[in-house]
Amino acid sequence: MHMHSESSPSKRGRRIAAIASAAALVCSFGALGATPAFADTYSSSLVAMAQNAVTRGTIPAGTLSVVNFAPKWGDKQANKANMLAIMAQAHADGVRMIVFPEMALTGYVSSSDPESPSYRMAVSQAETTASPITQEIAAKAKEYGMWVVYGTSERIPGDADHAYNSAFAISPEGKVSSYQKIAPVEGAWATPGTTPVVLQTEWGLMGLSICYDTYANPEIERYYAAQGVGLLVNPTATSRSYTDIDGDGVKDGKGWEWYYRNRLESIASRDGLVIASADLVGPDGYADENGKQPYDFPGGSVILTGSFSGTDYAAGLNADGSIAVGSEGVLTNAKDLRLSTPSTTQVANDFHPDYYAKWYGELADRKDAGASLSYSFGSADGPKVSVANVSGVWADKAANTEMMAKYAEQAHADGVDLLVFPETVLTGYDSTDPRGDADAHSVNAEVNRVLAASDDYMQVLLAEKVKGADGDTTRGESVQRMAQLAKEYGMYIVFGLAEMPDGGPIVEDGVKKVYNSAAICFPDGHTESYQKMHRAGMEEMVWSVPGNTPVMFEMPEWTGKDGSTLKAGVNICRDGHFYPELGRYYAASGAELLIHPTATGGNPWYRETRIGSYTDRDGMAAVTANLWGQDGYPIDSDGKPIYSVDSTGKTVSSGKDVAGYNYSGVGRDSFRSTSLIINAWGRKNGTSFDYATGSALDTSGTGNGATADVTKDWYFGQGGFDPDNLETRTMDLSRAGFRITNFQPRLYSQMYDAIAQRTVPGYAAMYATGSPLDTSALDEPAAKAQAALASPAEYTAELVEPVQDALLDARSLLNNTTFSAEQQPLVEAAAAELNTALAGLTKATQTPAEPIEPERPVAPADPADTPDAGTTADAQAPSVPADGTTDAPATAADAPAVGALSSTGSQIALVAALALMGVAGGGALIVAKRKAHVE
């Protein structure tokens, strides 16, 4: 077989002539790898803010389906027929929403070579929302009263060389909306979208996201959740780590399943979303001369919900709890699914879109100025790190400082470079009623006198000043002591405490408050602090105020392969568990290490999925130290305090046995979860992931806090010292560094800005409010095209074709409800294209029709046509992201041969049967299907 030209010179010339006058208007689309400068949040905000918007409801069991779909590559007609058959059966079964995978209509493509068959197929077979195939599917959706979502490449008005990787969502009324993948990883053919899409369903709001958008860009689902979305629909084509790990010739789902679960479960749990995810299954892609297709997908479509302690799957699991892979089919929710608005994207819960808009704006400014936001540390020589699994004595700073000093001494003896203690370890986490002597129950008599004499909360009374140079005596005594040890040992020490603001406590509603902070002690003796931004539980209401400043610092003792200094970012507990924006800001700013003191009862799954995401997704190694032990003042079996003060202010003991602590109650443990030191698995043991567990994370023996047989000898009380409570490892940072393909900080800045404008009182907008898309420039040429096509026999087929093509683009914009004036260049491009095509129409002479030349076979796939796994990478393909995802990296073992593109849809030169459709005001027109760029 041999390579044919993309089209004849005359045909190519017509297409170029049709778009020449529009090129300048959409030049940002035309450049390979270019990212559009605008961001479009107008329509999604309108839907979310509508007075009649429904945000809460229940999807009944048996009404939502996801499809493991095996497309016939390049054959839209066959795939459409298969989809329609599946829809018909689903309708008969009572389904009211069905989701097909990414690129289900065309088959999957990843290529940056414009001359390759794969690239050309993705572009030439691209649909519009007005295309005949789209409208045929829409008609059935309307007939069935069913939502239908599926993936396809989508045409870009005025751009014949690129397309969108899109998801079309068709409502039960037959209305077609389109979502363009915001961060495509399919190569240069796929132009990034800029428009989040929110749609109203009878059960609540639905947001659309495609594959890598979902797995690698949490900003998108965070935006949706903040807009009140309860259902995230995820057409996907992913097979990362879907490979044969035991040599039996059969691909195993273990590595893929870990990745897939890690990404989806953390989203469902963190943001309270129901997720419907549909994946391709089986071999796919353009076959080589041996009949081998480059991709192999596992299927594994699922429907799930999340909670603080885990996830609940409504479809997609085997009886043993693993995800079902390897077979086609429809999976439907077996239980009711409740849609609601999540709490962690509400301003009342310390959600700060005003902060995030600014942070992402800063990143966008750097990117616009030419800076790269992609990094690779590339050195295995990282710091030796310890996490201390400890709990402090409640309200006894002296005892806790001594405890930390002992652990610092031990860590120094072990050669540790960075020692991290938990959140609020200096004072204890629990807060209690401070009125009178109600909180004077510390074992420390001196502290009890202070507590009894004040109505301020314990943390306020014991707060310390943190920031200062070496030798600064205005810092708190505990801070000075730990800073001195850091200097003496040449060590970084991070610990949690209540921090006194400059100028004293901050008063809110008559209550004095301070910061919940992390003190950072440097080897030179100076100290910095990070102030927690997203508070939790009682701390939010009674003693702490939120910070607003990210903190990154350099650790010059370690350098990357290019000589760059190791950088670390700090956040605390809920900052990292529920609010990924701060961690993303650190990673995109070049941080390779995340330091995370915490105080959480979250189980090991919760801890690893939340914090591990920063490593697997964002390229940051992570050090997270959790309180481990009891918290609060000691109580007896009746729940009464062991220590109290008498009328003279003297501390007295009841003499009873300690039966519990007031934070958790009698007989219960306060904190018995995990601390973790995480870096990417990399090529440890010569494998791309842990073959035993499927995990792409390397915790190297840390994270044992919830494992009873390991911790049976650890000290579990308050303020004790036990070397066993230190977990230590040397970090390998060779895989560290943020590498997100098509990362769009300007879009995310504008998304958060749109939320802040409507939710944050007094917020000063960073961007102008959007306005509707003006399609009036299309009205006159569309009407003229309609009139011309009413008598197609009067013109030659070659001259009619550009009009038909341009009119489809125009109609897709005339009917568009998701674009705003931000995308006005598309209208101008479509109008110019249509006017140029109309100008080229001339009357046909009456000559006998020439027979249509039969199609010739298409050339075999270029080896540079597939992504990184198992095949030669395209020289122009985007770099592999930090999480290793190219959405479809696995290769097929024994795929059927695909010799040539079938004669389907828009590939046909001219369709004898023309489709009858309406334009704008309701007139009729005749449309032929688009000429292929592949012959």
Secondary structure, DSSP 8 states (H G I E B T S, - for coil): -----SS-HHHHHHHHHHHHTTGGGGHHHHSTT---S----HHHHHHHH-TT----EEE-TTSEEEEEB---TT-HHHHHHHHHHHHHHHHHTT-SEEE--TTTTT-------TTSHHHHHHHHT-B-TTSHHHHHHHHHHHHHT-EEEEEEEEEETTEEEEEEEEEEEE-TT--EEEEE-SS--S-TTB-------EEE-SSSEEEE--THHHHH-HHHHHHHHHTTEEEEEEEE---TT-B-SSSSSS-B-HHHHHHHHHHHHHHHHHH--EEEEEEBEEEES---TTS--SEEEEB--EEEEE-SS-EEEEESB-TTSSB-BS--EEEE-SS-EEE---STTSGGGT--HHHHHHHHHHHHHHHHTT--------BS---EEEEE-----TT-HHHHHHHHHHHHHHHHHTT-SEEE--TTTTT-S-----STTTT---S-HHHHHHHHT--S-HHHHT-B---B-TT-TTS-HHHHHHHHHHHHHT-EEEEEEEE--TTS-EEETTEEEEEEEEEEE-TTS-EEEEE-SS--HHHHHHTEE-----EEEEEEEEE-TTS-EEEEEE--THHHHT-HHHHHHHHHTT--EEEEEE-----HHHHHHHHHHHHHTT--EEEEEE-EE--S-EE-TTS-BSEEE-TTS-EEE------EETTTEET--SEE---EEEEE-TTGGGSSS-TTT--SEE-TT---TT-HHHHTTS--SSS---GGGEEEEE--BTT-S---TT--HHHHHHHHHHHHHHHSTT---SS----B---GGGHHHHHHHHHHHTSGGGB-HHHHHHHHHHHHHHHHHHT-SS-BGGGHHHHHHHHHHHHHHHHT--B-------------------GGGB-SSSS-B-TTS----TT---S-----SS-----S--S-GGGSSS-SS-EEEEETTTEEEEE-----S--
